[in-house]
Amino acid sequence: MCIHQLNLLAASNNLPITNFLGKQHPIEAHHLSSICDIMEKAMVNGDTCIIRCILVVFQVVFKFFFSPQTERNRDIVRRSGLLLWQLLMAPRDQICSEIQKEVCLAISSGLNILYPGEAEINNLLKLVLTEGERNSGLSQLRDVILTNLAEQLQNNRFGSEDDDHYRLNDELLHYILKIVVRESCVLITKCQTVSKDDFQRLLSTVPAASSCLRYLMAVQNHLLSNTILIKPDENDDSDSSLQGETLKVQELKTSILSLATQILTGCDEVLEMLQQVTTALINSDISDREQRLKGLEQITKATMLGHLLPVLLTSLMHPNLQTLTMADALMPQLVQLVLYTSQTALLLKTQSPVFSELNSSPSGASEQKGKLLADERMLEEKEEPGFLTGLKIPAPWAAGKTVETVHPVRDNYKFKETVHIPGARCLYLRFDNRCSSQYDYDKLVIYAGPNTNSRKVAEYGGNTLGYGSRSVLGTGWPKDLVKVEGDTVTFSFEMRSGREHNTPDKAMWGFACTVRAQESSEDVSGGLPFLVDLALGLSVLACSMLRILYNGPEITKDEETCQELLRSKLLQRCQWQVEANGVISPALTPSPSPLPLTIDEDREFTYPSDVLVPPVGHYFDLPRIRLPPGIMIKLREISGRARPQFRPSIK
C-alpha cells in the first residue's frame, strides 16, 4: 500500500513529488511485460493481494512512466488492457469491490495510453454510458472516468489544447443527460414508493450528486464562466486577435445554447414526474404523507433541478447571454417550465400547515367552512389565488449588512467603509451593545453620503467600563436605532491613543453595526420554498426573454450612421412599394394623389393617406421630384456648380 499512497500523493499537482515523478525516464517495455506476467500468475492463483498491488502499479506506470511509441510497447499496452478488462468484466462472486475499484482507477489513469485515438475513447465512453446500468463494473468505470474529466474540466479554460479532450461531444453529452434525467426521476419516485425507514435514510444521503450530474455541472460551469468572464487580450489589439475573440465568443454561445436546450428539456421531464408524484402523495392515505411532502423539496434539490437549473437561470440573465437567438430558441421551454413549477409549488403550498389548519378541528367545521368561503370570496375580489398567495418574498436588503472593526482594535487602527442600498429612502443603524473604545477621541464618525466630505450625522467614542477616559462622547454608544437620510452611509473610525497596560479587551472592542433599509428587521432565515423560488426565477427569465423578442434585433451601426438620412425630407417624398419577395423599393409610377411640389422646411411633412397604395397599371419612368429652393441652393454650394443662366435667343 506504500505504492498506493505514492499514487495518491502524486495526484496532487502542487506537491514536489509530482514534478519529481514527471521528470523520470519512461519505463521499458520488458519491465511492463514482467508486470503483466505477475498479474497473470496472480489471477490464475486467485491471489487478491498481489492483484491489488499490481493494479496500483499500473496506475503509477500509466500516469508517469510509460509512453507507447514503438510497436512493441503498443503490444504490451494491448496485453495490459486485456488483463484489466478481464478483471473488470469478471462476475461479482469472483472479484471483490476493492479490486474492481482499483481496475477502474487503472483504466482511468491510462485512458490516453490504452485508447490513444479520440474515436477509441468515444467508443469506450459510449459503451460505459449505454451499458453501465446492466453491468456494475462498467457503471463504476463510468463514474471514475466522468469524475476525473469533471475535475480536469473545472481547471481548464475554454479554447485550450486540452478543452476538446475533457469536453465530450454532443452525442456523449446526450447520453449523460439521459442518465441524469433518469436518475432524477427515480430519486423523486422513491419519495412515493420506498418504506418509511428507507425514506428517512434517503433524506440523509441527499443532496449528493452522481458522477454524471457532476460532469454536467462541470461542463455547464465551464461554458458559462468562460462566456461571462471572457476578456480580450489587452496586449494584442490586432484585427486577427479581435476576430479570434469574436469567434470564440460565438462558439461559446452556440455551445451554451445547445447545452441549455438539452438541460431545459430534461428539466421539463423531471418536473412532469415531480408533479405526478406530488399529486399521488396528496391523494394517498399513507401515515407519513406530511413528512414525505416536506422531504420532497429536499429530494428535489438533489436532482438536476437543484444542481443545474438555478445556475443556468442566473447565468442566462447576464448581458452576454441576453440575445435574440437565445430568447427565440429557449422561450417555448421556459414557458412550459414556468407552468410546471408554479403548478407543483401550488400543490405543495395547499398541503402546508397554514392551509391544513382550516380543516384540522372537526368541532368547528361549519364555522371554518364559512370563514373559508369568506376568504375565498375575498381572494376572488382581490386576486386569483396562486403559489405566491400568502408568501412574503424576502427583500435582498432585509437581512441587513454588518459593518465592524477588528476585535479588539489595535494601536493606530483606522477603518473606513461605505454602505449603499439602492432605492432606500433612509437607512437604519443598530449598534452592538459591546461597542467601546479606550478614550472618547478614539471615535467613530458617521456621514450621510459616499465619503467623509458628506454631511456628518453623529460621532461616538469612549467607554463606561472605568478604563481610559472613563467617559463617552456625547450620549454614548446608541442603544436605539440611528436613522440616516438617504441610501448611503459612510463609517470612519480611528484609534488615536495607544493601548494602556491595564486596559482590557472589552474596553477596546471597537464597534459593530447592522445597516438596514427598513426599521423593523425581517425574518429571512427560512427564505422561499425551493419550487416557489425556482418558479420566480423562471418567470423573471421568461419576462426578460419576452422583452428581447418584443424589441427585436438591435440597431446596427449602419442604421445608426444613416439615422439622419432616414429622417431626411428628401426620402420622405419618395413613394415606396412592397415587392413579392418582401423588399421595399421605390415605386416607378406617379402617385395616385400628387405630392406637393414644395416642402415647408419649418413644418414636418406627412404623407397623404393613399400614398402607400400599391400602384396600378403599367410602370413608367420615375417622375422628376421637384426639390425646394433651399435644398437646391445647398446642393449647388456643395457641388460647386452654379445655377444655369438662360439667354434669350436672337432672331
Buried (B, 14 or more C-beta within 10 A) or exposed (E): EEEBEBBEEBBEEEEEEBEEBEEEEBBBBEEBBEBBEBBBEBBEEEBBEBBBBBBBBBBBBBBBBBEBEEEBBBEBBEBBBEBBBBBBEBEEEEBEEEBBBBBBBBBBBBBEBBBEEEEEBBEBBBBBBBEBEEBEBBBBBBBBBBBBBBBBBBEBEBBEEEBEBBBBEEEBBBBBBBBBBBBBBEBBBBBBEBEEEEBEEBBEEBEEBBBBBBBBBBBBBBBBBBBEEBEBEEEEEEEEEEEBBEEBBEEBBEBBBBBBBBBBBBBBBBBBBBBBBBEEBEEEEEEEBBBBBBBBBBBBBBBBBBBBBBBBBEBBEEEBBBBBEBBEBBBEBBBBBBBBBBBBBBBBBEBBEEEEEBEEEEEEEEEBEEEEEEEEEEBEEEEEBBBBEEBEEBEEBBBBBEBBBEBBBEEEBEBEBBBBBEEBEBBBBBBBEEBBBBBBBBBBBBBBBBEEEBEBBBBBBBBEBEBBBEEBBEEBBBEEBBEBEBBBBBBBBBBBBEBEEEBEEEBBBBBBBBBBBBEEEBEBEEEBBBBBBBBBBBBEBBEBBBEBEEEEEEEEEEEEEEEEEEEEBEEBBEBEBEEEEEEEEEBBBBBEEEBEEEBEEEEEEEEEEEBEBEBEEEEEEEEEEEBBEEBEEEEEEEEEEEEEEEEEEEE
